[in-house]
């Protein structure tokens, strides 16, 4: 085969308790797009203050930290 096709591994939902996110991830939701959803909770949108802000998911307790 010519060219390589790398398999995309989904981010495991609820697998970590801290995720670093960027402005391109806004608006922020938990679980995030691209997370494996089979064992997750309902999608909830989280407010993040854009100046070094954080947000915590009320369902799973995951902490999302905005990095520049």
VOPAGU-2260 file (C-alpha; in pm, 1 decimal, decimal comma):
REM VOPAGU-2260
SITE   aa  ch    i         X         Y         Z
SITE  UNK   A    0       0,0       0,0       0,0
SITE  UNK   A    1     117,9     347,1     -68,5
SITE  UNK   A    2      56,2     603,5     203,5
SITE  UNK   A    3     -21,3     531,6     561,6
SITE  UNK   A    4    -357,5     550,8     725,8
SITE  UNK   A    5    -323,2     591,0    1097,4
SITE  UNK   A    6    -617,9     466,5    1295,6
SITE  UNK   A    7    -770,9     736,0    1511,0
SITE  UNK   A    8    -810,5     620,4    1868,7
SITE  UNK   A    9   -1099,7     792,8    2043,2
SITE  UNK   A   10   -1036,8     969,6    2372,2
SITE  UNK   A   11   -1178,4     758,4    2652,8
SITE  UNK   A   12   -1460,0     938,3    2830,1
SITE  UNK   A   13   -1436,4     945,1    3208,9
SITE  UNK   A   14   -1087,7     792,1    3191,9
SITE  UNK   A   15    -903,7    1091,3    3334,1
SITE  UNK   A   16    -991,7    1351,9    3588,7
SITE  UNK   A   17    -808,3    1643,7    3420,3
SITE  UNK   A   18    -814,1    1744,7    3055,2
SITE  UNK   A   19    -630,1    2036,6    2897,0
SITE  UNK   A   20    -839,5    2210,0    2631,9
SITE  UNK   A   21    -777,2    2495,7    2389,5
SITE  UNK   A   22    -995,6    2771,5    2249,1
SITE  UNK   A   23   -1065,4    2549,9    1947,9
SITE  UNK   A   24   -1250,5    2311,6    2185,3
SITE  UNK   A   25   -1500,0    2583,9    2281,5
SITE  UNK   A   26   -1790,8    2563,6    2337,9
SITE  UNK   A   27   -1684,8    2296,6    2584,3
SITE  UNK   A   28   -1893,0    1990,1    2652,9
SITE  UNK   A   29   -1843,0    1676,7    2858,2
SITE  UNK   A   30   -1805,0    1426,4    2710,2
SITE  UNK   A   31   -1611,4    1604,8    2436,4
SITE  UNK   A   32   -1651,1    1521,5    2066,9
SITE  UNK   A   33   -1419,7    1234,6    1983,7
SITE  UNK   A   34   -1463,3    1062,7    2319,2
SITE  UNK   A   35   -1585,0     704,4    2328,7
SITE  UNK   A   36   -1938,5     750,5    2456,4
SITE  UNK   A   37   -2056,0     398,3    2530,4
SITE  UNK   A   38   -1989,1     429,3    2904,8
SITE  UNK   A   39   -2042,0     799,3    2953,1
SITE  UNK   A   40   -2310,2    1028,9    3094,4
SITE  UNK   A   41   -2545,4    1267,7    2910,3
SITE  UNK   A   42   -2373,0    1552,0    2726,9
SITE  UNK   A   43   -2351,3    1872,8    2928,0
SITE  UNK   A   44   -2205,9    2207,4    2820,4
SITE  UNK   A   45   -1956,6    2361,0    3061,6
SITE  UNK   A   46   -1880,3    2730,8    3110,6
SITE  UNK   A   47   -1511,7    2823,6    3090,3
SITE  UNK   A   48   -1367,2    3165,1    3164,1
SITE  UNK   A   49   -1133,7    3223,8    2869,3
SITE  UNK   A   50    -850,9    3375,5    3074,8
SITE  UNK   A   51    -685,1    3063,7    3216,5
SITE  UNK   A   52   -1022,1    2925,9    3318,1
SITE  UNK   A   53   -1134,0    2591,3    3445,7
SITE  UNK   A   54   -1459,6    2404,6    3461,1
SITE  UNK   A   55   -1569,5    2086,7    3637,0
SITE  UNK   A   56   -1826,2    1841,7    3500,5
SITE  UNK   A   57   -2115,3    1797,7    3744,7
SITE  UNK   A   58   -2164,7    1435,3    3633,6
SITE  UNK   A   59   -1817,7    1281,5    3638,7
SITE  UNK   A   60   -1606,1    1544,4    3812,9
SITE  UNK   A   61   -1364,3    1579,5    3520,7
SITE  UNK   A   62   -1171,2    1906,7    3540,5
SITE  UNK   A   63   -1117,4    2093,7    3213,9
SITE  UNK   A   64    -836,1    2349,1    3211,1
SITE  UNK   A   65    -808,4    2603,1    2930,0
SITE  UNK   A   66    -453,8    2646,0    2806,4
SITE  UNK   A   67    -341,6    2907,0    2555,2
